[in-house]
Amino acid sequence: MELINATRMVAGYTMGTEPSGRESLIVVVKGTFRLPAAGETVRLAEEQLPLVMADTFTGQPGYSAPYYEVDYAPHKPRCDVLLFNCAAPAWRQQRLLHAMT
């Protein structure tokens, strides 16, 4: 099978098996975006993050928090929005920053 990706985002697929034994096709399209400054438009990032094939953790698996979770989910009725960033307005370190007002 060939997946033709007509987007600038990354895409992939895998086969899965449901608990009933029925086969399923899992298709993933993942986009990486840059958060804009006030008044600007959200744009697709030049560099797209790759699809995550296996869970990764901040430390020892089973004893630490997940860092990235696998992108291939057998059932996902909604999309995920993950924010990865650091707070340094005007490139100055901050001890406290109100991100949502």
C-alpha positions in Angstrom: 0.0 0.0 0.0 1.2 3.5 -0.8 0.2 6.6 1.1 0.3 9.7 -1.0 0.7 12.7 1.3 -0.5 15.9 -0.5 0.3 18.1 2.6 3.5 19.7 4.0 2.9 17.8 7.2 4.2 14.3 8.0 2.0 11.3 7.5 2.1 7.6 8.0 0.1 4.5 8.5 0.2 1.1 10.2 -2.1 -1.9 10.5 -3.7 -2.8 13.8 -6.0 -5.5 15.2 -9.1 -4.7 17.3 -10.0 -6.8 20.3 -12.6 -8.5 18.2 -9.8 -9.7 15.8 -10.9 -7.4 13.0 -8.0 -5.7 11.2 -7.8 -1.9 11.0 -5.8 0.7 9.2 -4.5 3.6 11.3 -3.6 6.7 9.4 -1.8 9.7 11.1 -1.2 13.2 9.8 0.9 15.3 12.2 1.5 19.0 11.8 4.0 21.2 13.7 3.1 24.9 13.9 4.8 28.1 15.2 2.8 30.1 17.7 2.5 33.6 16.3 3.0 37.0 17.9 -0.1 39.0 18.7 -2.0 39.8 15.5 -0.1 37.3 13.3 -1.4 34.2 11.7 -0.5 30.7 12.8 1.8 29.1 10.2 3.1 25.6 9.5 6.7 25.3 10.8 9.4 24.8 8.2 10.7 21.8 10.1 8.0 19.2 10.9 8.5 16.9 13.9 8.6 13.2 12.9 5.9 10.7 13.9 6.6 9.0 17.2 6.8 5.3 16.8 7.2 4.3 20.5 6.6 6.0 23.9 9.5 7.9 25.4 9.8 9.0 29.0 11.6 11.6 31.0 13.4 8.9 32.9 12.9 5.2 33.5 9.8 3.8 31.8 7.1 3.0 34.4 8.6 5.3 37.0 8.7 8.6 35.1 6.4 10.9 33.2 5.8 10.4 29.4 7.8 12.8 27.2 6.4 11.8 23.9 3.6 9.2 23.4 3.2 7.1 20.2 1.3 8.9 17.5 -0.5 5.8 16.2 -3.7 5.4 18.2 -6.2 2.7 17.2 -9.1 5.1 18.1 -8.9 8.8 18.6 -12.2 10.7 18.3 -10.5 14.1 18.7 -7.1 15.7 17.9 -4.3 16.3 20.4 -2.8 19.7 20.9 0.6 19.6 22.6 2.5 22.8 23.5 6.3 22.5 23.9 8.0 25.7 24.7 9.9 27.7 27.3 9.1 31.1 28.8 11.6 33.8 27.8 9.8 36.9 26.6 12.2 39.2 24.7 14.8 36.5 25.4 14.9 37.3 29.1 14.5 34.5 31.6 11.4 34.7 33.8 10.7 33.0 37.2 6.9 33.5 36.6 4.9 34.1 33.5 1.1 34.2 33.1 0.5 32.2 30.0 -3.3 32.4 30.0 -5.2 35.5 31.0 
